Amino acid sequence: MSQGLSMRPGQRFREAVAVEHPLQVVGTINANHALLAQRAGFKAIYLSGGGVAAGSLGLPDLGISNLDDVLTDVRRITDVCDLPLLVDVDTGFGSSAFNVARTVKSMIKFGAAALHIEDQVGAKRCGHRPNKEIVSQQEMVDRIKAAVDARTDDSFVIMARTDALAVEGLQSAIDRACACVEAGADMIFPEAMTELGMYREFAGAVKVPLLANITEFGSTPLFTTEELASADVSLVLYPLSAFRAMNKAAENVYTAIRRDGTQKNVVDTMQTRMELYESIGYHEFEQKLDALFAQNKR
């Protein structure tokens, strides 16, 4: 076993943050996408709460999905991919410290490396939508304390996300982030920033690794890694880029087949059979099956 794989998931995540500046963390909607991200060279991956809601349940990101919904996808990803996985746990899946504790323990048990928990109310919204509501700073601090206290693995990363910018302004968001760090948060995720300078102010205040969420069609400009590095950002998140591209590709294929009565006109846009087999290690499994059959025939 390599030294990397002998490390716990949280250790691998922390090491990735320390080595790559800034660390690119790409959203993987399912286990297959996790393997594709690994082949592309990413060092950490992400499971979006909105992605679970839309991709696995066909529902909007409004706090409808539950802990078990997310754990199902976490397990499927960590079963086949050893990249450290950051998981979106929304507001903790419950209103009490016991709910937050259960969420943290479950994430560790299912092989996640890190999670982020936010300061929205339970009936939450997408972080880039209007009319968000947030809990008090003290309630958010209590969430972080509950998460930190529940850790059964000290390397597991607790990341605090604040949506306060759009509700109370930049200084309030920074104050909340600092309070979360004091409560034990390892990293900070300020949601829906609109200027590079905001990240610089956050980084200067919190003194822990800072994540920038560079999601498409949202409030945050599509800053480059070079620009974000200049603003002292430590992690750059692309939560649903491949998911959006996958959905558009599927829509185009369905439309073409229905319209043309054949898939001939879109075959050249598809992943080939051999490309799929390579990404999931099909031939390695088949070789083991052949060896088993050969042994049984003796």
C-alpha positions as CSV (number, residue, x, y, z in Angstrom):
1,M,0.0,0.0,0.0
2,S,1.3,3.4,-0.9
3,Q,2.0,6.0,1.7
4,G,-0.9,8.1,0.4
5,L,-3.4,5.2,0.7
6,S,-2.2,4.4,4.2
7,M,-3.3,7.8,5.3
8,R,-6.8,8.5,6.5
9,P,-9.1,10.4,4.1
10,G,-8.9,13.6,6.1
11,Q,-5.1,13.4,6.1
12,R,-5.1,13.0,2.3
13,F,-7.4,16.0,2.0
14,R,-5.2,18.2,4.2
15,E,-2.1,17.1,2.4
16,A,-3.7,18.0,-1.0
17,V,-4.5,21.5,0.3
18,A,-0.9,21.8,1.5
19,V,0.7,20.7,-1.8
20,E,-1.5,22.3,-4.5
21,H,-1.9,26.1,-4.5
22,P,-4.8,26.5,-4.8
23,L,-6.3,23.0,-4.7
24,Q,-8.8,22.4,-7.5
25,V,-11.8,20.4,-6.1
26,V,-14.1,19.2,-8.8
27,G,-17.7,18.0,-8.3
28,T,-18.4,14.4,-9.0
29,I,-22.1,13.6,-9.2
30,N,-21.6,9.8,-9.0
31,A,-18.9,7.1,-8.7
32,N,-18.2,7.0,-12.4
33,H,-17.5,10.8,-12.5
34,A,-15.2,10.3,-9.5
35,L,-13.1,7.9,-11.5
36,L,-13.1,10.3,-14.5
37,A,-11.9,13.1,-12.2
38,Q,-9.2,10.9,-10.9
39,R,-8.0,10.0,-14.4
40,A,-8.0,13.7,-15.2
41,G,-5.5,14.3,-12.4
42,F,-7.5,16.0,-9.7
43,K,-6.3,15.5,-6.2
44,A,-9.7,15.9,-4.4
45,I,-13.4,15.7,-5.3
46,Y,-16.7,17.0,-4.1
47,L,-20.3,15.8,-3.6
48,S,-22.8,18.7,-3.9
49,G,-26.0,18.7,-1.9
50,G,-27.7,20.4,-4.8
51,G,-26.2,17.7,-7.0
52,V,-27.6,14.9,-4.9
53,A,-31.0,16.6,-4.9
54,A,-31.1,17.2,-8.6
55,G,-29.1,14.2,-9.9
56,S,-30.1,11.4,-7.5
57,L,-33.6,12.6,-6.6
58,G,-34.8,14.9,-9.3
59,L,-35.6,17.6,-6.7
60,P,-34.6,21.2,-6.2
61,D,-31.9,22.2,-3.7
62,L,-34.3,23.4,-1.0
63,G,-33.3,21.2,2.0
64,I,-35.5,18.3,0.8
65,S,-32.9,15.6,0.7
66,N,-31.8,13.9,3.9
67,L,-28.7,12.4,5.4
68,D,-29.4,8.9,4.0
69,D,-29.8,10.3,0.5
70,V,-26.3,11.9,0.7
71,L,-24.7,8.9,2.4
72,T,-25.8,6.6,-0.4
73,D,-23.8,8.6,-2.9
74,V,-20.9,9.1,-0.5
75,R,-20.6,5.3,-0.1
76,R,-20.8,4.7,-3.8
77,I,-18.0,7.2,-4.5
78,T,-15.7,6.2,-1.7
79,D,-16.1,2.5,-2.5
80,V,-14.4,2.9,-5.9
81,C,-12.3,6.1,-5.7
82,D,-9.6,6.9,-3.1
83,L,-9.4,10.6,-3.8
84,P,-10.4,12.6,-0.7
85,L,-14.1,13.5,-0.8
86,L,-15.5,16.8,0.5
87,V,-19.2,16.5,1.1
88,D,-21.9,19.2,1.3
89,V,-24.1,18.5,4.4
90,D,-26.3,21.6,4.1
91,T,-27.3,22.7,7.6
92,G,-26.4,19.4,9.2
93,F,-29.6,17.4,8.5
94,G,-31.5,18.3,11.7
95,S,-32.1,21.1,14.1
96,S,-30.1,19.9,17.1
97,A,-26.4,19.2,18.0
98,F,-27.3,15.5,18.0
99,N,-28.3,15.7,14.3
100,V,-25.0,17.4,13.5
101,A,-23.1,14.8,15.5
102,R,-24.8,11.9,13.7
103,T,-24.0,13.5,10.3
104,V,-20.3,13.9,11.2
105,K,-19.9,10.4,12.5
106,S,-21.7,9.0,9.5
107,M,-19.5,10.9,7.0
108,I,-16.4,9.5,8.7
109,K,-17.8,6.0,8.8
110,F,-18.7,6.1,5.0
111,G,-15.2,7.3,4.0
112,A,-15.6,11.0,3.4
113,A,-12.5,13.2,4.1
114,A,-14.3,16.5,4.9
115,L,-17.6,18.2,5.1
116,H,-19.0,21.7,5.0
117,I,-21.9,22.9,7.0
118,E,-23.6,26.2,6.5
119,D,-25.4,28.9,8.4
120,Q,-28.7,29.0,6.5
121,V,-32.0,28.0,8.2
122,G,-33.2,24.5,7.8
123,A,-35.5,25.4,4.9
124,K,-32.4,26.4,2.9
125,R,-31.9,27.7,-0.6
126,C,-29.2,27.4,-3.2
127,G,-26.4,29.7,-2.1
128,H,-26.7,31.8,-5.3
129,R,-30.4,32.4,-5.1
130,P,-32.2,35.4,-3.5
131,N,-34.1,35.5,-0.3
132,K,-31.8,33.3,1.8
133,E,-32.3,33.3,5.5
134,I,-29.5,32.6,8.0
135,V,-29.5,31.5,11.7
136,S,-27.8,33.6,14.4
137,Q,-24.1,33.6,14.7
138,Q,-24.3,31.8,18.0
139,E,-26.4,29.0,16.4
140,M,-23.9,28.6,13.6
141,V,-21.1,28.5,16.2
142,D,-23.0,25.8,18.1
143,R,-23.3,23.8,14.9
144,I,-19.5,23.9,14.4
145,K,-18.8,23.0,18.0
146,A,-21.1,20.0,17.7
147,A,-19.4,18.9,14.5
148,V,-15.9,19.2,16.0
149,D,-16.9,17.4,19.2
150,A,-18.4,14.6,17.2
151,R,-15.3,13.8,15.3
152,T,-14.0,10.3,15.8
153,D,-11.0,11.1,13.6
154,D,-9.1,14.3,14.3
155,S,-7.9,14.5,10.7
156,F,-11.5,14.8,9.3
157,V,-12.0,18.3,8.1
158,I,-14.8,20.5,9.4
159,M,-15.4,23.4,7.0
160,A,-17.7,26.2,7.9
161,R,-19.7,27.8,5.1
162,T,-21.3,31.2,5.6
163,D,-24.1,32.7,3.4
164,A,-24.1,35.9,5.3
165,L,-22.7,38.2,2.6
166,A,-26.0,38.4,0.7
167,V,-28.0,38.8,4.0
168,E,-26.0,40.9,6.4
169,G,-23.0,42.1,4.4
170,L,-19.2,41.4,4.1
171,Q,-18.2,42.3,7.7
172,S,-20.9,40.2,9.2
173,A,-19.8,37.2,7.0
174,I,-16.2,37.7,8.1
175,D,-17.2,38.0,11.8
176,R,-19.2,34.7,11.5
177,A,-16.3,33.0,9.8
178,C,-13.8,34.1,12.6
179,A,-16.2,32.9,15.2
180,C,-16.5,29.5,13.5
181,V,-12.7,29.2,13.4
182,E,-12.6,30.0,17.1
183,A,-15.1,27.2,17.6
184,G,-12.8,24.7,15.8
185,A,-13.6,25.0,12.1
186,D,-10.6,23.9,10.0
187,M,-11.4,25.8,6.8
188,I,-13.8,28.5,5.7
189,F,-16.2,28.6,2.7
190,P,-17.6,32.1,2.1
191,E,-20.5,31.6,-0.3
192,A,-21.4,33.8,-3.3
193,M,-18.5,36.3,-3.2
194,T,-18.6,38.9,-6.0
195,E,-15.1,40.4,-5.9
196,L,-11.6,39.0,-5.5
197,G,-10.9,41.6,-2.8
198,M,-13.6,39.9,-0.6
199,Y,-11.5,36.7,-0.6
200,R,-8.4,38.7,0.4
201,E,-10.3,40.2,3.3
202,F,-11.6,36.8,4.4
203,A,-8.2,35.2,4.2
204,G,-6.5,37.9,6.1
205,A,-9.1,37.6,8.9
206,V,-9.6,33.9,9.3
207,K,-6.0,32.6,9.0
208,V,-7.2,29.2,7.9
209,P,-7.5,27.7,4.3
210,L,-10.3,29.5,2.4
211,L,-12.4,28.0,-0.3
212,A,-13.8,29.8,-3.4
213,N,-16.9,28.3,-4.9
214,I,-16.7,29.0,-8.7
215,T,-20.0,27.7,-9.8
216,E,-21.5,28.6,-13.2
217,F,-24.4,30.9,-13.6
218,G,-24.2,32.3,-10.1
219,S,-23.1,35.4,-8.3
220,T,-19.4,34.8,-8.3
221,P,-17.4,35.6,-11.5
222,L,-15.5,32.7,-13.0
223,F,-12.2,33.7,-11.6
224,T,-9.1,31.7,-12.7
225,T,-6.9,29.8,-10.3
226,E,-4.2,32.3,-10.9
227,E,-6.5,35.2,-9.9
228,L,-7.7,33.3,-6.8
229,A,-4.2,32.4,-5.7
230,S,-3.4,36.1,-5.7
231,A,-6.3,36.6,-3.3
232,D,-4.9,34.0,-0.9
233,V,-7.6,31.4,-1.7
234,S,-6.5,27.8,-0.8
235,L,-9.2,25.7,-2.5
236,V,-11.2,26.3,-5.7
237,L,-14.5,24.4,-6.0
238,Y,-16.2,23.6,-9.3
239,P,-19.3,21.9,-7.8
240,L,-21.5,21.0,-10.8
241,S,-19.5,21.8,-14.0
242,A,-19.5,18.2,-15.3
243,F,-23.1,17.6,-14.1
244,R,-24.3,20.6,-16.1
245,A,-22.4,19.5,-19.2
246,M,-23.7,15.9,-18.8
247,N,-27.3,17.1,-18.5
248,K,-26.9,19.2,-21.6
249,A,-25.3,16.4,-23.6
250,A,-28.1,14.0,-22.5
251,E,-30.8,16.5,-23.5
252,N,-29.2,16.8,-27.0
253,V,-28.9,13.1,-27.4
254,Y,-32.5,12.5,-26.4
255,T,-33.8,15.2,-28.7
256,A,-31.8,13.8,-31.6
257,I,-33.0,10.2,-31.2
258,R,-36.6,11.3,-30.8
259,R,-36.3,13.7,-33.8
260,D,-34.3,11.5,-36.2
261,G,-35.3,8.0,-35.2
262,T,-31.7,7.0,-34.8
263,Q,-28.6,8.0,-32.7
264,K,-26.3,8.0,-35.8
265,N,-26.0,11.8,-35.8
266,V,-24.8,12.0,-32.2
267,V,-22.6,8.9,-31.9
268,D,-19.4,11.0,-32.5
269,T,-20.2,13.0,-29.3
270,M,-20.4,10.0,-27.1
271,Q,-17.9,8.3,-24.9
272,T,-16.9,5.1,-26.6
273,R,-17.4,1.6,-25.2
274,M,-13.6,1.2,-24.8
275,E,-13.3,4.6,-23.0
276,L,-16.0,3.6,-20.5
277,Y,-14.3,0.2,-19.9
278,E,-11.0,1.9,-19.3
279,S,-12.4,4.4,-16.8
280,I,-14.1,1.7,-14.7
281,G,-11.4,-0.9,-15.0
282,Y,-13.7,-3.3,-16.9
283,H,-10.9,-5.5,-18.3
284,E,-9.3,-6.0,-14.9
285,F,-12.6,-7.3,-13.5
286,E,-13.1,-9.5,-16.6
287,Q,-9.6,-11.0,-16.3
288,K,-10.4,-12.0,-12.7
289,L,-13.7,-13.6,-13.9
290,D,-11.9,-15.5,-16.6
291,A,-9.4,-16.8,-14.1
292,L,-12.2,-17.9,-11.8
293,F,-14.0,-19.7,-14.6
294,A,-10.7,-21.4,-15.7
295,Q,-10.1,-22.6,-12.1
296,N,-13.6,-24.0,-11.8
297,K,-13.1,-26.0,-15.0
298,R,-10.1,-27.9,-13.6
